[in-house]
Amino acid sequence: MTPLEKMRLDKNKKKNLNIVKVKNDFIDTFIADNNAITLKVLFYLARGDVDNKSEITTLKIDMKEMCSYCNFDVRTLKENLKRMQKTSITVIDDDDNYISVSLLPKLEIKTHSQQLEVMIFSNILNMVHEVQNKYTAIDLSNLMRLKNKHSLKMIQILENINGFDIDIPKRKRYDLEEINGLFGVSYLKCHDFERRVLKPCKAELDDKSNLSFLYDIKFIEVPRGRPKAIGFIIDLIDNKRRQPTLFS
């Protein structure tokens, strides 16, 4: 059975598809690969209705309008679309069956008319819709203005903290190695992680998100010299400066 035939079969056996696992791997991969532009493209493509009656959805898009909305230029869009054609999505179902599909099976760029036509699997668009719904703290138009890929990951962390039971403090402690792993980096010093990740994230989320955070550095005493920084304490805060917004 070919991967395409297997996907058709699984449309009638959705319980065999671990969507949650695919969804989390999907978004974390784009963040880890420093490809926030591809993530923006996918969010834009998923704005409209998905043709769930068809395995593949065809979308016709005005490139100038898309670039204006996503806050990048046409050249950047074209480069990332071509890169997306070489990207495959891998699915492992409950029976350990392996399925791999192209992110964009077909791409047609009409340069003179500035029109774009793409074909994408409806399952992937549905998956992106589900990812969007997790970002309840930031609206889509604001997300398009984010420039720091780590802000996307921090939103996920804050949403997780926000889901704690009411009697549990909205706080999470991370050792440096653990938080490095979450963000796909490998800083050896807390000072460098703070400067490269936490400070830029906080600045963007304070400006664009209904959820933001405060942080403290964790220290331990050492036999000689100053206490050693070993990690961070993240406290969730409501960003009262912004009105609540949701993905549409």
Solvent accessible surface area in square Angstrom, and as a share of the most:
residue,aa,sasa,rsa
1,M,162,0.73
2,T,72,0.42
3,P,69,0.44
4,L,71,0.35
5,E,82,0.37
6,K,31,0.13
7,M,16,0.07
8,R,123,0.45
9,L,68,0.34
10,D,8,0.04
11,K,64,0.27
12,N,131,0.67
13,K,87,0.37
14,K,156,0.66
15,K,171,0.72
16,N,31,0.16
17,L,32,0.16
18,N,55,0.28
19,I,52,0.26
20,V,90,0.52
21,K,88,0.37
22,V,10,0.06
23,K,18,0.07
24,N,56,0.29
25,D,83,0.43
26,F,13,0.05
27,I,3,0.02
28,D,51,0.26
29,T,70,0.41
30,F,13,0.05
31,I,5,0.02
32,A,55,0.43
33,D,95,0.49
34,N,108,0.55
35,N,26,0.13
36,A,20,0.16
37,I,54,0.27
38,T,1,0.01
39,L,2,0.01
40,K,16,0.07
41,V,0,0.00
42,L,0,0.00
43,F,1,0.00
44,Y,18,0.07
45,L,6,0.03
46,A,0,0.00
47,R,115,0.42
48,G,42,0.41
49,D,141,0.73
50,V,22,0.13
51,D,66,0.34
52,N,93,0.48
53,K,196,0.83
54,S,40,0.26
55,E,30,0.13
56,I,49,0.25
57,T,9,0.05
58,T,68,0.40
59,L,33,0.17
60,K,158,0.67
61,I,16,0.08
62,D,55,0.28
63,M,0,0.00
64,K,130,0.55
65,E,107,0.48
66,M,0,0.00
67,C,10,0.06
68,S,92,0.59
69,Y,71,0.27
70,C,0,0.00
71,N,77,0.40
72,F,30,0.12
73,D,84,0.44
74,V,41,0.23
75,R,181,0.66
76,T,31,0.18
77,L,0,0.00
78,K,45,0.19
79,E,77,0.34
80,N,6,0.03
81,L,0,0.00
82,K,116,0.49
83,R,119,0.44
84,M,2,0.01
85,Q,71,0.31
86,K,181,0.77
87,T,45,0.26
88,S,63,0.41
89,I,17,0.09
90,T,64,0.37
91,V,18,0.11
92,I,58,0.30
93,D,6,0.03
94,D,94,0.49
95,D,99,0.51
96,D,117,0.61
97,N,57,0.29
98,Y,143,0.54
99,I,4,0.02
100,S,35,0.23
101,V,14,0.08
102,S,39,0.25
103,L,0,0.00
104,L,1,0.00
105,P,51,0.32
106,K,88,0.37
107,L,32,0.16
108,E,64,0.29
109,I,43,0.22
110,K,87,0.37
111,T,73,0.42
112,H,191,0.85
113,S,61,0.40
114,Q,42,0.19
115,Q,64,0.29
116,L,2,0.01
117,E,28,0.13
118,V,0,0.00
119,M,52,0.23
120,I,0,0.00
121,F,12,0.05
122,S,4,0.03
123,N,53,0.27
124,I,5,0.02
125,L,1,0.01
126,N,47,0.24
127,M,10,0.04
128,V,1,0.01
129,H,53,0.24
130,E,69,0.31
131,V,3,0.02
132,Q,6,0.03
133,N,99,0.51
134,K,101,0.43
135,Y,2,0.01
136,T,62,0.36
137,A,4,0.03
138,I,1,0.00
139,D,23,0.12
140,L,17,0.08
141,S,47,0.30
142,N,8,0.04
143,L,1,0.01
144,M,0,0.00
145,R,117,0.43
146,L,6,0.03
147,K,172,0.73
148,N,31,0.16
149,K,31,0.13
150,H,15,0.07
151,S,0,0.00
152,L,6,0.03
153,K,21,0.09
154,M,0,0.00
155,I,2,0.01
156,Q,38,0.17
157,I,11,0.05
158,L,0,0.00
159,E,40,0.18
160,N,87,0.45
161,I,0,0.00
162,N,65,0.34
163,G,62,0.60
164,F,52,0.22
165,D,92,0.48
166,I,175,0.89
167,D,120,0.62
168,I,81,0.41
169,P,99,0.62
170,K,65,0.28
171,R,94,0.34
172,K,69,0.29
173,R,136,0.50
174,Y,8,0.03
175,D,72,0.38
176,L,24,0.12
177,E,149,0.67
178,E,85,0.38
179,I,1,0.00
180,N,13,0.07
181,G,57,0.55
182,L,67,0.33
183,F,3,0.01
184,G,48,0.46
185,V,31,0.18
186,S,92,0.59
187,Y,53,0.20
188,L,165,0.82
189,K,134,0.57
190,C,4,0.03
191,H,113,0.51
192,D,39,0.20
193,F,0,0.00
194,E,26,0.12
195,R,113,0.41
196,R,122,0.44
197,V,0,0.00
198,L,0,0.00
199,K,111,0.47
200,P,43,0.27
201,C,0,0.00
202,K,47,0.20
203,A,66,0.51
204,E,29,0.13
205,L,0,0.00
206,D,30,0.16
207,D,88,0.46
208,K,29,0.12
209,S,0,0.00
210,N,23,0.12
211,L,15,0.08
212,S,0,0.00
213,F,0,0.00
214,L,93,0.47
215,Y,44,0.17
216,D,84,0.43
217,I,48,0.25
218,K,40,0.17
219,F,118,0.49
220,I,80,0.41
221,E,145,0.65
222,V,45,0.26
223,P,142,0.89
224,R,217,0.79
225,G,72,0.69
226,R,216,0.79
227,P,61,0.38
228,K,119,0.51
229,A,34,0.27
230,I,49,0.25
231,G,0,0.00
232,F,0,0.00
233,I,28,0.14
234,I,0,0.00
235,D,27,0.14
236,L,23,0.11
237,I,52,0.26
238,D,83,0.43
239,N,12,0.06
240,K,164,0.70
241,R,184,0.67
242,R,47,0.17
243,Q,141,0.63
244,P,117,0.73
245,T,39,0.23
246,L,126,0.63
247,F,26,0.11
248,S,148,0.96
